[in-house]
Amino acid sequence: MILLLIEIPDMLQLKIGNWTPGDPLAFRQIGDEWIKSASTVVLQVPSVLAPGQKNYPINPKHHLFGATKIVSKTPFTFDSRLLSSIPPPVIANP
């Protein structure tokens, strides 16, 4: 896994969507719809591993995606203690 530091130009700061928690079963559908709609380059979402922190997924299908810039790449691994505290996902029966 690699931790990326990404620069988002000022012009894209206006393209940051804001998402708030809801039904955990709907997370994937919400993400899929966000990617397809290409409504924003970046989506601000709450962190599951670090409450009170935010994550910023970047939409590679947005027409301004190419304006983002990778500043640095750092090897990264999650501390196993963090991962052990996450409950397994709930999968609905079809």
Backbone as a ProteinNet text record, in pm:
[ID]
protein_1_A
[PRIMARY]
MILLLIEIPDMLQLKIGNWTPGDPLAFRQIGDEWIKSASTVVLQVPSVLAPGQKNYPINPKHHLFGATKIVSKTPFTFDSRLLSSIPPPVIANP
[TERTIARY]
84.7	0	89.9	43.8	121.3	34.3	89.9	23	65.6	-30.8	-1.1	-35.5	52.6	22	-12.1	-133.7	-182.6	-216.3	-171.5	-202	-327.2	-420.4	-544	-542.6	-530.7	-524.1	-645.2	-624.8	-730.6	-859.2	-846.5	-967	-1052.6	-989.8	-1065.7	-1122.7	-1077.9	-1129.9	-1281.6	-1331.4	-1476.2	-1546.3	-1469.4	-1526.4	-1519	-1508.6	-1505.6	-1647.4	-1699	-1830.7	-1819.2	-1927.7	-1927.4	-2030.2	-1987.2	-2073.7	-2081.7	-2197.9	-2214.3	-2257.2	-2224.4	-2255.4	-2404.7	-2432.9	-2570.3	-2572.8	-2652.8	-2665.4	-2538.6	-2463.5	-2339.6	-2358.9	-2475.3	-2499	-2508.3	-2532.4	-2547.2	-2415	-2307.2	-2181.1	-2131.7	-2130.1	-2078.1	-2163.8	-2295.1	-2384.6	-2362.4	-2345.2	-2320.6	-2191.7	-2085.9	-1957.9	-1967.6	-2036.2	-2053.2	-2127	-2231.1	-2308.8	-2225.2	-2142.1	-2055.9	-1956.4	-1895	-1799.6	-1870.3	-1985.8	-2057.4	-2102.3	-2150.3	-2202.7	-2091.8	-1969.4	-1856.3	-1894.1	-1971.4	-2017.8	-1907.8	-1811.9	-1698.9	-1571.9	-1457.6	-1328.1	-1295.8	-1328	-1294.3	-1420.4	-1427.5	-1540.7	-1486.8	-1532.7	-1491.6	-1580.5	-1518.6	-1594.7	-1534.5	-1615.9	-1562.7	-1476.9	-1368.6	-1280.3	-1343	-1335.3	-1383.6	-1278.6	-1151.4	-1043.2	-1004.9	-1026.4	-987.9	-1106	-1195.7	-1313.5	-1273.7	-1351.3	-1323.6	-1231.4	-1173.1	-1085.2	-1161.4	-1105.5	-1169.3	-1077.5	-1137.7	-1068.6	-1119.6	-1035.8	-1070.5	-1047.1	-1141.1	-1125.2	-1132.6	-1055.6	-1049.9	-1115.3	-1199.5	-1275.1	-1195	-1139.4	-1060	-1143.6	-1275	-1360.9	-1401.9	-1368.1	-1403.3	-1312.5	-1367.2	-1289.2	-1172	-1170	-1059	-961.7	-978.6	-890.9	-743.4	-710.2	-572.3	-506.8	-585.7	-528.9	-470.9	-503.5	-445.2	-301.4	-219.3	-77	-29.2	37.9	97.6	226.4	233.4	348.8	451.4	402.6	494.8	425	507	459.5	538.7	466.3	530.9	473.3	557.8	504.9	426.4	317.8	229.9	165.4	156.2	79	-2.9	-123.9	-207.1	-154.8	-159.2	-127	-235.5	-196.4	-292.4	-389.8	-350.2	-441.5	-561.9	-540.7	-653.1	-749.1	-693.1	-776.2	-853.9	-798.8	-868	-989.8	-999	-1113	-1230	-1212.6	-1318.5	-1406.8	-1536	-1625.8	-1634.7	-1658.2	-1670	-1791.1	-1785	-1897.8	-2022.2	-2135	-2263.3	-2304.2	-2326.6	-2363.8	-2508.6	-2589.4	-2731.3	-2749.4	-2843.8	-2876	-2955.6	-2917.1	-2990.2	-3132.5
-116	0	123.2	227.5	351	467.7	552.5	674.1	784.7	850.5	956.9	1092	1188.2	1326.3	1390.6	1441.7	1494.2	1641.5	1718.6	1860.7	1882	1955.4	1988.1	2138.5	2179.9	2323.1	2399.8	2527.2	2612.1	2603.4	2593.7	2590.6	2467.8	2361.5	2240.2	2240.3	2332.3	2336.1	2355.1	2421.5	2441.4	2313.7	2215.4	2090.6	1979.3	2015.3	1914.4	1893.2	1773.3	1739.9	1702.9	1707.1	1672.6	1563.6	1454.4	1339.9	1313.9	1287.4	1259.1	1113.7	1054.5	913.5	884.6	765.5	718.9	570	502.5	357.4	291.6	216.8	154.4	63.3	4.1	-83.2	-4.7	124.3	207.1	271.5	255.8	323.4	295.3	170.4	135.7	197.6	191.3	249.5	400.5	465.7	610.4	641	563.2	583.9	558.1	450.9	419.8	531.8	584.5	692.6	819.7	846.7	965	954.5	837	818.2	838	773.7	782.5	925.1	996.7	1131.7	1231.3	1203.3	1295.6	1437.8	1448.6	1579.7	1661.8	1595	1663.9	1583.6	1652.2	1586.1	1510.2	1572.1	1517.7	1511	1407.8	1393	1383.7	1470	1464.8	1365.3	1263.8	1160.9	1140.2	1102	1076.6	950.2	953	837.3	734	608	499.1	465.9	469.5	431.9	541.4	666	777.9	873.1	844.9	930.6	1077.8	1163.4	1305.8	1351.3	1256.2	1288.5	1268.8	1318.2	1308.3	1237.5	1172.3	1114.4	1187.5	1190.5	1263.2	1176.7	1087.3	1010.9	1104.7	1070.2	1151.1	1073.5	1141.8	1078.4	1083	969	968	988.8	982	1002.3	1148.5	1234	1375.6	1441.8	1532.5	1594	1679	1718	1795.5	1710.5	1579.2	1489.3	1513.9	1539.7	1560.5	1682	1770.7	1889.8	1858.8	1741	1702.9	1658.4	1669	1637.5	1555.7	1442.4	1362.6	1431.9	1468.8	1539.9	1441.7	1335.8	1236.2	1102	996.5	859.8	800.3	742.2	683.4	544.8	442.1	309.5	318.5	244	254.8	120.5	88.2	-27.5	14.8	-35.3	-7.2	-83.4	-21.2	-88.7	-194.1	-317.7	-427.2	-404.9	-326.2	-297.9	-216.6	-128.8	-52	-142.6	-229	-316.3	-416.9	-460.5	-559.8	-501.3	-368.7	-306.8	-278.7	-305.1	-278.6	-402	-384.5	-501.3	-545.8	-674	-722.4	-659.4	-644.4	-584.6	-671.8	-606.4	-677.9	-690.2	-811.8	-835.6	-881.5	-806.2	-839.1	-960.7	-1044.7	-1158.4	-1108.8	-1157.4	-1113.4	-1164.2
0	0	0	-65.4	-74.2	-29.7	54.8	97.9	3	-60.1	-155.3	-94.4	-113.5	-82	-215.5	-226.2	-353.8	-339.1	-434.3	-436.8	-520.7	-462.4	-533.8	-559.8	-685.3	-716.4	-661.8	-636.5	-581.8	-662.8	-795.2	-879.5	-848.7	-796.1	-766.4	-625.8	-540.3	-405.1	-405.8	-507.7	-519.8	-564	-607.5	-656.9	-551.5	-424.5	-319.4	-268.5	-290.5	-238.7	-91.5	-20.7	120.7	143.4	201.7	225.1	374.6	423.7	566.1	583.5	698.6	721.5	708.7	668.6	657	679.3	606.6	615.2	560.8	645.9	598.7	477	463.4	348.5	218	229.7	109.7	67.1	145.1	115.1	-25.7	-63.7	-196.8	-306.8	-290.9	-391.1	-401.5	-287.3	-288.1	-362.7	-334.7	-402.4	-551.4	-588.8	-731.1	-804	-740.6	-802.6	-813.5	-712	-715.2	-831	-847.5	-957.5	-1091.8	-1110.2	-1238	-1269.2	-1167.8	-1191.1	-1223.7	-1174.6	-1193.3	-1153	-1045.8	-1000.9	-934.9	-871.2	-809	-832.2	-825	-839.3	-710.6	-597.2	-466.3	-381.6	-298.3	-207.1	-65.6	22.6	162.8	234.7	296.3	367.9	505.9	603.9	737.5	739.1	817	830.4	922.8	884.2	969	1074.3	1034.9	1126.4	1224.6	1187.8	1274.1	1288.9	1383.6	1402.5	1418.4	1354.6	1357.9	1245.7	1173.5	1061.2	930	823.7	692	592.5	495.8	380.8	257.2	154.5	33.3	-90	-123.5	-247.6	-367.7	-469.4	-591.4	-705	-781.6	-889.5	-1020.2	-1063.7	-1186.8	-1312.3	-1301.5	-1419.1	-1436.7	-1339.9	-1351.1	-1454.5	-1533.3	-1641.4	-1590.4	-1463.8	-1408.9	-1326.3	-1331.2	-1255.9	-1287	-1411.8	-1453.1	-1390.2	-1329.3	-1265.3	-1127.3	-1071.7	-943.4	-965.9	-862.3	-878.1	-758.8	-786.2	-679.7	-637.1	-508.3	-454.4	-398.6	-330.1	-275.7	-260.7	-258	-237.4	-121.9	-24.7	92.3	116.8	131.7	166.9	298.3	306.7	422.6	452.9	579.9	624.7	745.4	754.2	869.6	989.9	1104.3	1228.7	1251.7	1272.5	1285.4	1401.2	1500.5	1612.8	1566.1	1468.5	1414.5	1338.5	1256.8	1174.4	1257.7	1369.7	1452	1521.5	1530.3	1598.4	1504.5	1376.2	1278.6	1267.9	1291	1277.8	1132.1	1110.9	972.8	904.2	771.2	701.1	707.8	707.1	704.4	559.3	515.2	376	372.7	300.1	289.7	197.5	230.1	143.2	22.8	-96.5	-217.8	-220.9
[MASK]
++++++++++++++++++++++++++++++++++++++++++++++++++++++++++++++++++++++++++++++++++++++++++++++

